[in-house]
Amino acid sequence: MGLAACANDPPYQPCDRENPCGGSDTRLCLSSTSATGNTVRFCTTRCTTPAASSTECPNAAACIRLNGGDAVCVPRCTAVAQCPFPGAQCTALPESLGATVCNVRP
């Protein structure tokens, strides 16, 4: 996982160098890669207090530490169709504190 400087709104939309993030709520382009090499990139923001649903995050997303890194907002979901970026799966992660969140598909 890596964070890169990233004008994309609404929150959690796909991003890359040609489509950077820049909304008031989501200024970082989060890149997450699975063990099999699949990668997703989406706009997000840092948060400070990990929680399954956080008031620090747009749309009450989960504030989690992916792979032990900085805490970031990750959209919650109950189905893949709710994930706003391609290549996602809706799953509970060890670090998602019981919430199901959009993350890279294996």
N, CA, C and O atoms as a GROMACS GRO file, in nm:
protein
  424
    1MET      N    1   0.085  -0.117   0.000
    1MET     CA    2   0.000   0.000   0.000
    1MET      C    3   0.089   0.123   0.000
    1MET      O    4   0.192   0.125   0.066
    2GLY      N    5   0.048   0.225  -0.075
    2GLY     CA    6   0.122   0.348  -0.075
    2GLY      C    7   0.028   0.466  -0.086
    2GLY      O    8  -0.082   0.453  -0.139
    3LEU      N    9   0.069   0.579  -0.037
    3LEU     CA   10  -0.009   0.701  -0.049
    3LEU      C   11   0.065   0.796  -0.141
    3LEU      O   12   0.186   0.814  -0.128
    4ALA      N   13  -0.008   0.857  -0.234
    4ALA     CA   14   0.053   0.952  -0.326
    4ALA      C   15  -0.027   1.081  -0.324
    4ALA      O   16  -0.148   1.079  -0.301
    5ALA      N   17   0.041   1.193  -0.350
    5ALA     CA   18  -0.033   1.318  -0.359
    5ALA      C   19  -0.136   1.305  -0.469
    5ALA      O   20  -0.105   1.253  -0.576
    6CYS      N   21  -0.252   1.350  -0.446
    6CYS     CA   22  -0.350   1.327  -0.549
    6CYS      C   23  -0.443   1.445  -0.566
    6CYS      O   24  -0.533   1.441  -0.651
    7ALA      N   25  -0.821   1.600  -0.849
    7ALA     CA   26  -0.933   1.680  -0.839
    7ALA      C   27  -1.049   1.591  -0.871
    7ALA      O   28  -1.119   1.611  -0.970
    8ASN      N   29  -1.070   1.491  -0.786
    8ASN     CA   30  -1.168   1.389  -0.810
    8ASN      C   31  -1.269   1.395  -0.695
    8ASN      O   32  -1.229   1.387  -0.579
    9ASP      N   33  -1.396   1.407  -0.724
    9ASP     CA   34  -1.502   1.402  -0.625
    9ASP      C   35  -1.614   1.320  -0.683
    9ASP      O   36  -1.621   1.316  -0.806
   10PRO      N   37  -1.700   1.257  -0.614
   10PRO     CA   38  -1.714   1.248  -0.469
   10PRO      C   39  -1.608   1.158  -0.406
   10PRO      O   40  -1.521   1.105  -0.476
   11PRO      N   41  -1.615   1.141  -0.274
   11PRO     CA   42  -1.514   1.060  -0.206
   11PRO      C   43  -1.503   0.918  -0.260
   11PRO      O   44  -1.601   0.860  -0.306
   12TYR      N   45  -1.384   0.865  -0.254
   12TYR     CA   46  -1.352   0.726  -0.284
   12TYR      C   47  -1.360   0.690  -0.432
   12TYR      O   48  -1.372   0.572  -0.465
   13GLN      N   49  -1.355   0.788  -0.520
   13GLN     CA   50  -1.355   0.760  -0.663
   13GLN      C   51  -1.217   0.711  -0.706
   13GLN      O   52  -1.118   0.736  -0.637
   14PRO      N   53  -1.210   0.640  -0.820
   14PRO     CA   54  -1.080   0.594  -0.870
   14PRO      C   55  -0.988   0.714  -0.898
   14PRO      O   56  -1.035   0.824  -0.926
   15CYS      N   57  -0.859   0.690  -0.888
   15CYS     CA   58  -0.762   0.797  -0.914
   15CYS      C   59  -0.635   0.736  -0.971
   15CYS      O   60  -0.609   0.616  -0.958
   16ASP      N   61  -0.558   0.821  -1.036
   16ASP     CA   62  -0.424   0.787  -1.085
   16ASP      C   63  -0.355   0.918  -1.119
   16ASP      O   64  -0.408   1.025  -1.089
   17ARG      N   65  -0.239   0.913  -1.182
   17ARG     CA   66  -0.164   1.036  -1.212
   17ARG      C   67  -0.243   1.130  -1.303
   17ARG      O   68  -0.235   1.252  -1.288
   18GLU      N   69  -0.320   1.074  -1.397
   18GLU     CA   70  -0.398   1.157  -1.489
   18GLU      C   71  -0.529   1.205  -1.427
   18GLU      O   72  -0.586   1.304  -1.474
   19ASN      N   73  -0.577   1.139  -1.325
   19ASN     CA   74  -0.702   1.173  -1.256
   19ASN      C   75  -0.677   1.181  -1.107
   19ASN      O   76  -0.718   1.094  -1.031
   20PRO      N   77  -0.609   1.288  -1.065
   20PRO     CA   78  -0.572   1.299  -0.923
   20PRO      C   79  -0.690   1.334  -0.834
   20PRO      O   80  -0.795   1.377  -0.881
   21CYS      N   81  -0.670   1.317  -0.707
   21CYS     CA   82  -0.770   1.354  -0.607
   21CYS      C   83  -0.750   1.500  -0.571
   21CYS      O   84  -0.640   1.552  -0.582
   22GLY      N   85  -0.856   1.565  -0.530
   22GLY     CA   86  -0.841   1.703  -0.492
   22GLY      C   87  -0.962   1.759  -0.424
   22GLY      O   88  -0.967   1.879  -0.394
   23GLY      N   89  -1.062   1.674  -0.400
   23GLY     CA   90  -1.180   1.720  -0.329
   23GLY      C   91  -1.146   1.763  -0.188
   23GLY      O   92  -1.041   1.727  -0.135
   24SER      N   93  -1.234   1.839  -0.129
   24SER     CA   94  -1.207   1.889   0.005
   24SER      C   95  -1.201   1.777   0.108
   24SER      O   96  -1.133   1.791   0.211
   25ASP      N   97  -1.270   1.666   0.083
   25ASP     CA   98  -1.272   1.555   0.179
   25ASP      C   99  -1.169   1.446   0.149
   25ASP      O  100  -1.129   1.372   0.240
   26THR      N  101  -1.126   1.436   0.025
   26THR     CA  102  -1.036   1.326  -0.010
   26THR      C  103  -0.920   1.379  -0.095
   26THR      O  104  -0.937   1.410  -0.213
   27ARG      N  105  -0.804   1.388  -0.033
   27ARG     CA  106  -0.689   1.447  -0.101
   27ARG      C  107  -0.579   1.347  -0.134
   27ARG      O  108  -0.480   1.385  -0.196
   28LEU      N  109  -0.592   1.224  -0.094
   28LEU     CA  110  -0.487   1.124  -0.115
   28LEU      C  111  -0.536   1.018  -0.212
   28LEU      O  112  -0.653   0.981  -0.212
   29CYS      N  113  -0.446   0.970  -0.295
   29CYS     CA  114  -0.478   0.857  -0.383
   29CYS      C  115  -0.415   0.733  -0.320
   29CYS      O  116  -0.293   0.716  -0.322
   30LEU      N  117  -0.500   0.648  -0.264
   30LEU     CA  118  -0.453   0.527  -0.197
   30LEU      C  119  -0.436   0.416  -0.301
   30LEU      O  120  -0.525   0.393  -0.383
   31SER      N  121  -0.325   0.351  -0.296
   31SER     CA  122  -0.297   0.238  -0.384
   31SER      C  123  -0.283   0.114  -0.297
   31SER      O  124  -0.202   0.111  -0.204
   32SER      N  125  -0.363   0.012  -0.326
   32SER     CA  126  -0.357  -0.113  -0.251
   32SER      C  127  -0.340  -0.228  -0.350
   32SER      O  128  -0.416  -0.240  -0.446
   33THR      N  129  -0.241  -0.312  -0.326
   33THR     CA  130  -0.211  -0.424  -0.416
   33THR      C  131  -0.223  -0.556  -0.341
   33THR      O  132  -0.173  -0.570  -0.229
   34SER      N  133  -0.291  -0.652  -0.404
   34SER     CA  134  -0.308  -0.784  -0.342
   34SER      C  135  -0.182  -0.868  -0.362
   34SER      O  136  -0.093  -0.830  -0.438
   35ALA      N  137  -0.177  -0.981  -0.295
   35ALA     CA  138  -0.063  -1.072  -0.308
   35ALA      C  139  -0.050  -1.125  -0.451
   35ALA      O  140   0.059  -1.164  -0.492
   36THR      N  141  -0.161  -1.127  -0.526
   36THR     CA  142  -0.157  -1.176  -0.664
   36THR      C  143  -0.125  -1.066  -0.765
   36THR      O  144  -0.119  -1.093  -0.885
   37GLY      N  145  -0.105  -0.943  -0.718
   37GLY     CA  146  -0.067  -0.834  -0.806
   37GLY      C  147  -0.179  -0.743  -0.852
   37GLY      O  148  -0.153  -0.646  -0.922
   38ASN      N  149  -0.304  -0.772  -0.815
   38ASN     CA  150  -0.414  -0.681  -0.849
   38ASN      C  151  -0.399  -0.553  -0.769
   38ASN      O  152  -0.362  -0.557  -0.651
   39THR      N  153  -0.428  -0.439  -0.832
   39THR     CA  154  -0.413  -0.310  -0.766
   39THR      C  155  -0.539  -0.227  -0.784
   39THR      O  156  -0.598  -0.225  -0.892
   40VAL      N  157  -0.580  -0.158  -0.679
   40VAL     CA  158  -0.686  -0.057  -0.686
   40VAL      C  159  -0.627   0.074  -0.636
   40VAL      O  160  -0.537   0.075  -0.551
   41ARG      N  161  -0.678   0.184  -0.689
   41ARG     CA  162  -0.639   0.318  -0.645
   41ARG      C  163  -0.766   0.398  -0.628
   41ARG      O  164  -0.850   0.403  -0.718
   42PHE      N  165  -0.781   0.463  -0.511
   42PHE     CA  166  -0.900   0.544  -0.489
   42PHE      C  167  -0.867   0.661  -0.396
   42PHE      O  168  -0.775   0.655  -0.315
   43CYS      N  169  -0.946   0.768  -0.412
   43CYS     CA  170  -0.928   0.888  -0.332
   43CYS      C  171  -0.974   0.864  -0.190
   43CYS      O  172  -1.077   0.802  -0.166
   44THR      N  173  -0.896   0.914  -0.096
   44THR     CA  174  -0.930   0.900   0.045
   44THR      C  175  -0.862   1.010   0.125
   44THR      O  176  -0.802   1.102   0.068
   45THR      N  177  -0.871   1.001   0.254
   45THR     CA  178  -0.806   1.096   0.343
   45THR      C  179  -0.756   1.021   0.466
   45THR      O  180  -0.803   0.911   0.496
   46ARG      N  181  -0.662   1.079   0.536
   46ARG     CA  182  -0.614   1.020   0.660
   46ARG      C  183  -0.716   1.045   0.771
   46ARG      O  184  -0.793   1.141   0.765
   47CYS      N  185  -0.716   0.960   0.870
   47CYS     CA  186  -0.798   0.977   0.989
   47CYS      C  187  -0.710   0.941   1.108
   47CYS      O  188  -0.600   0.889   1.089
   48THR      N  189  -0.755   0.967   1.229
   48THR     CA  190  -0.667   0.946   1.344
   48THR      C  191  -0.711   0.832   1.436
   48THR      O  192  -0.626   0.768   1.499
   49THR      N  193  -0.841   0.806   1.445
   49THR     CA  194  -0.889   0.707   1.539
   49THR      C  195  -0.954   0.589   1.467
   49THR      O  196  -1.067   0.602   1.420
   50PRO      N  197  -0.886   0.475   1.457
   50PRO     CA  198  -0.946   0.361   1.390
   50PRO      C  199  -1.082   0.326   1.449
   50PRO      O  200  -1.098   0.317   1.571
   51ALA      N  201  -1.181   0.305   1.361
   51ALA     CA  202  -1.318   0.272   1.400
   51ALA      C  203  -1.390   0.210   1.282
   51ALA      O  204  -1.359   0.241   1.167
   52ALA      N  205  -1.486   0.122   1.309
   52ALA     CA  206  -1.563   0.057   1.203
   52ALA      C  207  -1.648   0.158   1.126
   52ALA      O  208  -1.677   0.138   1.008
   53SER      N  209  -1.688   0.265   1.193
   53SER     CA  210  -1.762   0.375   1.130
   53SER      C  211  -1.712   0.503   1.196
   53SER      O  212  -1.725   0.520   1.317
   54SER      N  213  -1.653   0.592   1.116
   54SER     CA  214  -1.585   0.707   1.173
   54SER      C  215  -1.646   0.840   1.129
   54SER      O  216  -1.673   0.860   1.011
   55THR      N  217  -1.667   0.929   1.224
   55THR     CA  218  -1.715   1.063   1.192
   55THR      C  219  -1.603   1.146   1.128
   55THR      O  220  -1.629   1.254   1.074
   56GLU      N  221  -1.479   1.097   1.134
   56GLU     CA  222  -1.367   1.165   1.068
   56GLU      C  223  -1.367   1.142   0.918
   56GLU      O  224  -1.300   1.214   0.844
   57CYS      N  225  -1.442   1.043   0.872
   57CYS     CA  226  -1.439   1.002   0.732
   57CYS      C  227  -1.565   1.042   0.657
   57CYS      O  228  -1.675   1.038   0.713
   58PRO      N  229  -1.551   1.082   0.529
   58PRO     CA  230  -1.670   1.109   0.447
   58PRO      C  231  -1.760   0.986   0.441
   58PRO      O  232  -1.712   0.874   0.431
   59ASN      N  233  -1.890   1.008   0.447
   59ASN     CA  234  -1.990   0.901   0.437
   59ASN      C  235  -1.977   0.796   0.547
   59ASN      O  236  -2.011   0.679   0.526
   60ALA      N  237  -1.928   0.834   0.664
   60ALA     CA  238  -1.914   0.744   0.778
   60ALA      C  239  -1.838   0.616   0.743
   60ALA      O  240  -1.873   0.507   0.787
   61ALA      N  241  -1.734   0.632   0.662
   61ALA     CA  242  -1.651   0.517   0.623
   61ALA      C  243  -1.574   0.465   0.744
   61ALA      O  244  -1.574   0.527   0.850
   62ALA      N  245  -1.509   0.352   0.725
   62ALA     CA  246  -1.426   0.296   0.830
   62ALA      C  247  -1.290   0.366   0.829
   62ALA      O  248  -1.236   0.398   0.723
   63CYS      N  249  -1.237   0.388   0.947
   63CYS     CA  250  -1.102   0.442   0.962
   63CYS      C  251  -1.015   0.324   1.003
   63CYS      O  252  -1.026   0.274   1.115
   64ILE      N  253  -0.928   0.279   0.912
   64ILE     CA  254  -0.848   0.160   0.941
   64ILE      C  255  -0.702   0.181   0.901
   64ILE      O  256  -0.669   0.267   0.820
   65ARG      N  257  -0.616   0.100   0.960
   65ARG     CA  258  -0.474   0.099   0.925
   65ARG      C  259  -0.451  -0.019   0.831
   65ARG      O  260  -0.436  -0.132   0.876
   66LEU      N  261  -0.449   0.008   0.702
   66LEU     CA  262  -0.423  -0.099   0.605
   66LEU      C  263  -0.276  -0.139   0.611
   66LEU      O  264  -0.188  -0.055   0.601
   67ASN      N  265  -0.252  -0.265   0.628
   67ASN     CA  266  -0.116  -0.319   0.631
   67ASN      C  267  -0.027  -0.250   0.733
   67ASN      O  268   0.094  -0.239   0.712
   68GLY      N  269  -0.085  -0.204   0.843
   68GLY     CA  270  -0.008  -0.143   0.949
   68GLY      C  271   0.040  -0.001   0.921
   68GLY      O  272   0.120   0.053   0.997
   69GLY      N  273  -0.009   0.060   0.814
   69GLY     CA  274   0.034   0.196   0.779
   69GLY      C  275  -0.049   0.301   0.850
   69GLY      O  276  -0.115   0.273   0.950
   70ASP      N  277  -0.045   0.422   0.797
   70ASP     CA  278  -0.126   0.531   0.852
   70ASP      C  279  -0.274   0.495   0.843
   70ASP      O  280  -0.316   0.425   0.751
   71ALA      N  281  -0.352   0.543   0.938
   71ALA     CA  282  -0.497   0.520   0.935
   71ALA      C  283  -0.557   0.604   0.823
   71ALA      O  284  -0.528   0.723   0.810
   72VAL      N  285  -0.641   0.541   0.742
   72VAL     CA  286  -0.708   0.606   0.629
   72VAL      C  287  -0.855   0.566   0.628
   72VAL      O  288  -0.894   0.464   0.684
   73CYS      N  289  -0.935   0.648   0.562
   73CYS     CA  290  -1.077   0.620   0.546
   73CYS      C  291  -1.097   0.525   0.429
   73CYS      O  292  -1.043   0.546   0.320
   74VAL      N  293  -1.174   0.419   0.452
   74VAL     CA  294  -1.204   0.319   0.350
   74VAL      C  295  -1.355   0.300   0.348
   74VAL      O  296  -1.416   0.281   0.453
   75PRO      N  297  -1.418   0.305   0.229
   75PRO     CA  298  -1.563   0.295   0.223
   75PRO      C  299  -1.616   0.161   0.275
   75PRO      O  300  -1.561   0.055   0.245
   76ARG      N  301  -1.724   0.169   0.353
   76ARG     CA  302  -1.792   0.049   0.401
   76ARG      C  303  -1.886   0.000   0.291
   76ARG      O  304  -1.926   0.078   0.204
   77CYS      N  305  -1.922  -0.128   0.295
   77CYS     CA  306  -2.010  -0.184   0.192
   77CYS      C  307  -2.079  -0.309   0.246
   77CYS      O  308  -2.038  -0.366   0.348
   78THR      N  309  -2.184  -0.350   0.176
   78THR     CA  310  -2.248  -0.480   0.202
   78THR      C  311  -2.246  -0.564   0.076
   78THR      O  312  -2.279  -0.682   0.080
   79ALA      N  313  -2.208  -0.503  -0.039
   79ALA     CA  314  -2.198  -0.573  -0.167
   79ALA      C  315  -2.095  -0.501  -0.255
   79ALA      O  316  -2.074  -0.381  -0.240
   80VAL      N  317  -2.032  -0.575  -0.345
   80VAL     CA  318  -1.931  -0.518  -0.434
   80VAL      C  319  -1.986  -0.399  -0.513
   80VAL      O  320  -1.913  -0.304  -0.539
   81ALA      N  321  -2.113  -0.404  -0.550
   81ALA     CA  322  -2.174  -0.297  -0.629
   81ALA      C  323  -2.167  -0.162  -0.557
   81ALA      O  324  -2.179  -0.057  -0.622
   82GLN      N  325  -2.149  -0.161  -0.427
   82GLN     CA  326  -2.139  -0.037  -0.350
   82GLN      C  327  -1.999   0.021  -0.352
   82GLN      O  328  -1.979   0.135  -0.308
   83CYS      N  329  -1.902  -0.053  -0.400
   83CYS     CA  330  -1.764  -0.004  -0.404
   83CYS      C  331  -1.748   0.088  -0.524
   83CYS      O  332  -1.777   0.049  -0.637
   84PRO      N  333  -1.700   0.211  -0.501
   84PRO     CA  334  -1.697   0.312  -0.606
   84PRO      C  335  -1.577   0.308  -0.699
   84PRO      O  336  -1.557   0.399  -0.778
   85PHE      N  337  -1.496   0.202  -0.690
   85PHE     CA  338  -1.379   0.193  -0.777
   85PHE      C  339  -1.369   0.051  -0.833
   85PHE      O  340  -1.406  -0.045  -0.764
   86PRO      N  341  -1.318   0.036  -0.956
   86PRO     CA  342  -1.308  -0.097  -1.018
   86PRO      C  343  -1.203  -0.184  -0.951
   86PRO      O  344  -1.109  -0.134  -0.890
   87GLY      N  345  -1.221  -0.315  -0.962
   87GLY     CA  346  -1.126  -0.410  -0.907
   87GLY      C  347  -1.141  -0.434  -0.759
   87GLY      O  348  -1.050  -0.487  -0.695
   88ALA      N  349  -1.256  -0.395  -0.703
   88ALA     CA  350  -1.276  -0.406  -0.559
   88ALA      C  351  -1.352  -0.532  -0.521
   88ALA      O  352  -1.419  -0.594  -0.603
   89GLN      N  353  -1.340  -0.568  -0.396
   89GLN     CA  354  -1.425  -0.668  -0.333
   89GLN      C  355  -1.477  -0.608  -0.204
   89GLN      O  356  -1.416  -0.516  -0.149
   90CYS      N  357  -1.588  -0.659  -0.156
   90CYS     CA  358  -1.647  -0.614  -0.030
   90CYS      C  359  -1.618  -0.724   0.072
   90CYS      O  360  -1.670  -0.835   0.061
   91THR      N  361  -1.535  -0.692   0.170
   91THR     CA  362  -1.489  -0.796   0.262
   91THR      C  363  -1.455  -0.738   0.398
   91THR      O  364  -1.426  -0.619   0.411
   92ALA      N  365  -1.458  -0.822   0.498
   92ALA     CA  366  -1.408  -0.783   0.630
   92ALA      C  367  -1.259  -0.814   0.633
   92ALA      O  368  -1.216  -0.923   0.594
   93LEU      N  369  -1.181  -0.720   0.678
   93LEU     CA  370  -1.037  -0.737   0.691
   93LEU      C  371  -1.002  -0.746   0.839
   93LEU      O  372  -1.077  -0.694   0.922
   94PRO      N  373  -0.892  -0.809   0.874
   94PRO     CA  374  -0.853  -0.813   1.015
   94PRO      C  375  -0.845  -0.673   1.077
   94PRO      O  376  -0.878  -0.654   1.194
   95GLU      N  377  -0.801  -0.575   0.998
   95GLU     CA  378  -0.786  -0.439   1.049
   95GLU      C  379  -0.910  -0.353   1.035
   95GLU      O  380  -0.907  -0.236   1.074
   96SER      N  381  -1.022  -0.408   0.980
   96SER     CA  382  -1.143  -0.326   0.959
   96SER      C  383  -1.238  -0.326   1.078
   96SER      O  384  -1.350  -0.275   1.068
   97LEU      N  385  -1.197  -0.383   1.189
   97LEU     CA  386  -1.272  -0.374   1.315
   97LEU      C  387  -1.415  -0.424   1.302
   97LEU      O  388  -1.507  -0.367   1.362
   98GLY      N  389  -1.435  -0.529   1.224
   98GLY     CA  390  -1.568  -0.589   1.208
   98GLY      C  391  -1.649  -0.533   1.093
   98GLY      O  392  -1.751  -0.592   1.056
   99ALA      N  393  -1.607  -0.422   1.035
   99ALA     CA  394  -1.680  -0.363   0.922
   99ALA      C  395  -1.643  -0.434   0.792
   99ALA      O  396  -1.529  -0.478   0.776
  100THR      N  397  -1.739  -0.445   0.701
  100THR     CA  398  -1.704  -0.490   0.566
  100THR      C  399  -1.673  -0.366   0.485
  100THR      O  400  -1.748  -0.269   0.486
  101VAL      N  401  -1.560  -0.370   0.414
  101VAL     CA  402  -1.509  -0.254   0.344
  101VAL      C  403  -1.469  -0.292   0.201
  101VAL      O  404  -1.446  -0.408   0.169
  102CYS      N  405  -1.460  -0.190   0.116
  102CYS     CA  406  -1.412  -0.209  -0.020
  102CYS      C  407  -1.260  -0.218  -0.016
  102CYS      O  408  -1.193  -0.132   0.040
  103ASN      N  409  -1.207  -0.322  -0.077
  103ASN     CA  410  -1.064  -0.341  -0.081
  103ASN      C  411  -1.029  -0.409  -0.212
  103ASN      O  412  -1.118  -0.451  -0.286
  104VAL      N  413  -0.901  -0.421  -0.241
  104VAL     CA  414  -0.856  -0.483  -0.365
  104VAL      C  415  -0.900  -0.630  -0.370
  104VAL      O  416  -0.892  -0.702  -0.270
  105ARG      N  417  -0.947  -0.672  -0.489
  105ARG     CA  418  -0.985  -0.811  -0.510
  105ARG      C  419  -0.858  -0.895  -0.522
  105ARG      O  420  -0.762  -0.853  -0.587
  106PRO      N  421  -0.857  -1.012  -0.461
  106PRO     CA  422  -0.734  -1.097  -0.468
  106PRO      C  423  -0.703  -1.143  -0.609
  106PRO      O  424  -0.604  -1.213  -0.630
   0.00000   0.00000   0.00000
